[in-house]
Amino acid sequence: MAGVLITGFEPFGGETVNPSWEVVKQLDGMIIRGQQVVAKQLPCVFGEALTVLKAALETYQPRLTIAVGQAGGRVDITVERVAINVDDARIPDNRGQQPIDEPIVANGPAACFSTLPIKAIVSALRQQGIPASVSQTAGT
């Protein structure tokens, strides 16, 4: 059991590191406000990332899950408002797959909105001197 499950991704697109994993792996095993943190690395492979995430959710049954990703070129932490139910890859994944306009969850909703207070999170980050903003979507 974990209080918090935090995920990052393996390197992709020819990179040797992925900042999302480099950051979250440092939290693995920590106790923060009485909650044990478990960090898991997700593969950059369409379909497989969701399978690994679901297995971790089942294994650890966390109270909170935080999924961290890399968005090259962004200058701050962006808290996502909406997850779109479509894979539309700009570049191939780590297995060479490059889906175009494919649903992630067949017959699922078009999108899922965050249930977190994203504006309050951004405000709290900024108050700590951490550059942050709201992103309306993580993209496809």
Secondary structure, 3 states (H helix, E strand, C coil): CCCEEEEEECCCCCCCCCHHHHHHHHHCCCEECCEEEEEEEECCCCCHHHHHHHHHHHHHCCCEEEECCCCCCCCCEEEEEEEECCECCCCCCCCCCCCCCECCCCCCCCEEECCCCHHHHHHHHHHCCCCEEEEEECCC
